[in-house]
């Protein structure tokens, strides 16, 4: 390599490999994009599908809507279709895309029309794009169609252009890895198609031409579609050039951050930031700063919706806590290296809203330093006009305002009773004390109301001249003004401190709950106790019935419910839990997947594969705040970590016990084997000596021969036990040397010829076999064991064959018989240690074939068993043929 050659970036190389591996597992998405209905997206999709079918791919129609157009219907002929799923909603029969049937069929390519479609209630996912995402996760390629107005980040622009709010949108994140093909048509031609009835029926076409299908609208939508495709192609081109040239990163260093809040205007800011990030090819964050101010139910719901929208648009969502919004935003921006902050332009609402917005913006700009601040006008949604927040936030306003009124009345009566002794100036201090104490129990609104009312009551009832609001004395005027300011400031400060205290108490409760869970899990002694603690603590922290399902190692990927759970799942809930486990995503209540389920199902994942699912059933009116959901996710991660740790601990204990058991077994085997060999040798020697003495009768001669034969069998058993122990302990070290294959076969046959007397043995040795580098002793015993096995498991007179030949660079040694053969379901297990087939004759230890496998594999070979076509079994040993040994030249 030359010095000028660019050096490969290892990080880039690793990222490329990971991306390619993920792409191979995940299906590919191709989107046919148009500016509006009627441009021919479905036609183009079907035409592409027919080309794929002609190329030999497995293509099916999952869902295609032709709208009765004859030329489009004609393209569906010949394409396999999956029947639609029929369901009923409010008495109306509907048909939808059958996701489960498509997953079961698992084609190579599926056609799913109308990506932005909203599924009927009762479907697994609310949106069709979620069905498509599940198909892609299953490795199925998808062709689909989409109009540009349905892209989430372009929805605000479409609203400005057409005046129509788009309710069905698709998150930009699903288009990030998609191939986009633009189906373009000039607006004039599309208008002509509309008038000819090729887009809508005549009565609907007239209304469309007067509203959405105006030429100015279509021109603007066409420009949006072209820009979207151009941006997408630009990304692909830069990535491709970067991969080919390896010239380093191409993306800009800009990192955007948008401030997120419960306001309905946040959705518009999120879409604007996504469009800007697409144009700059920059990463972007969405930051929510949590303060002590409590959120109403409507605000909590909008916050959850905005957080979900940010994730769908591809943002990195960050939640932080701070009483100062500006300081919280800037801290998050610096911690995450944001270079630009997107902030909403103060609107034209109430004077206080405008003042607050300008104050926050001014402070943000002043304190931002080297971080740029982009001020963006947020578009108001038509469906839900932004609810104007009251000047002062009010909680339980009726009760709190009545309480404030009651306290003021009581203090007023008290002041009237004690005025003669303390004077009217001291009454102001009594009022002030009441306002401060009241601020500890009510919100800022009731406290402001009490401060104002006490000032007026003091002026009207106590300050001369009484029963008027006129103040004549300078000191009384100054005292009245100072009282009002002090009461207002003190009350507001006390109320703020109370809210902060409540927020801190809530944070403390969350931290304490997590600490309690961690402590209890750490103290659990065994696996069942860990599961019991998890169910108890989660149920107590979230006031829910809990069920815990874990992956069954023996029936993966099945889930087994822990029997001590407080909620017994029915078949429907079990299917939801299994989906959450399979896809490693939350499902059920409070999610977009199977939201009609009774419970929330969270996968337990500590970073790898999910180990189970935790399911929670809440009361019907229960909702989860953002903080509670975050805490629940933390609980799930902690439980998953502990379960994984406990399983690893149990596995380690089992492994140690198994190793100790194996070691004990080997020690016992070696001891027994060696202790047996000495008496066996003595018995064999004594029997042989008796037979050779010549003084035995015929009966005694037979007994001595039987003793000698039994001793030989016992010696073979001990030898087998020792060989098995050597194999198990890994102590087999072959002494390789050049061997003659015919000689090896002959020696092995001769060594067990006394066991083969009742079987005709045929030897078929090919001529010209090369010399083999083997351990002669080990290979002789392996062949002898195969011969003994054949003789033992076949009846007398059954022929046995020994064969040897070279084929494909391997020496093949075969021992075959014509006996009953081997059970088909046990062919893979016959070489296991101590394994005996179900139809084996009594006797034997199940060691012979295991020893054959150990000896052969120790020499780099392999052995397999099979049944012969004409009946019987055949055992084949395959050994690699080495290069021929070099012969030294003779010297003269």
Buried (B, 14 or more C-beta within 10 A) or exposed (E): EEEEEEEEBEEBEEEBEEEEEEEEEBBBBBBBBBBBBBBBBBBBBBEBBBEBBEEEEBBBBBBBEBEEBEEBEEBBEEBEEBEBBEBEEEEEEBEBBBBEBBBEBEBBBBBBBBBBBEBBEEBBBBBBBBBBBBBBBBEBBBBBBBBBBBBBBBBBBBBEBBEEEBEBBBBBBBBEEBEBBBBBBEBEEBBEBBBEEBBBEEEEBBEBBEEBBBEEBBBBBBBBBBBBBEBBEEBEEBBEEBBEEBEEEBEEEBBBBBBBBBBBBBBBBBBBBBBBBBEBBBBBBBBBBBBBBBBBEEBBBBBBBBBBBBBBBBBBBBBEBBBBBBBBBBBBBEEBEBBBBBBBBBBEEEEEBEEBBEEBBEBBBEBBEEBEBBEBEBBEBEEEEBEEBEEBBBBEBEEBBEBBBEBBEEBBEBBEEEBEEEEBBBBBEBBBEBBBEBBEBBBBBBBBBBBBBBBBBBBBBBBEEEEEEEBEEEEBEEBBEEBBEBBBEBBBEBBBEBBBEEBEEBBEEBEEBBEBBBEBBEEBEEBEBBBBBBBBBBBEBBEBBBBBBBBEEEEEEEBBBBEEBBBEBEEEBBBBBBBBBBBEBBBBBBBBBBBEBBBBBBBBBBEEEBBBBBBBBBEEEBBBBBBBBBBBEBBBBBBBBBBBBBBEEEEEEEEEEEEEEEEEEBEEBBEEBEEBBEEBEEBBEBBBEBBEEEEBEEEEEEBBBEBBBBBBEBBBBBBBBBBBBBBBBEEBEBEBEEBBBEEBBBBBBEBBEEBBEEBEBEEEBBEEBBBBBBBBEBBBBBBBBBBBBBBBBBEEEBBBBBBBBBEEEBBBBBBBBBBBBBBEEBBEBBBEBEBBBEEBEEEBEBBBBBBBBBBBBBBBBEBBBBBBEEEBBBBBBBBEBBEEEEEEEEEE
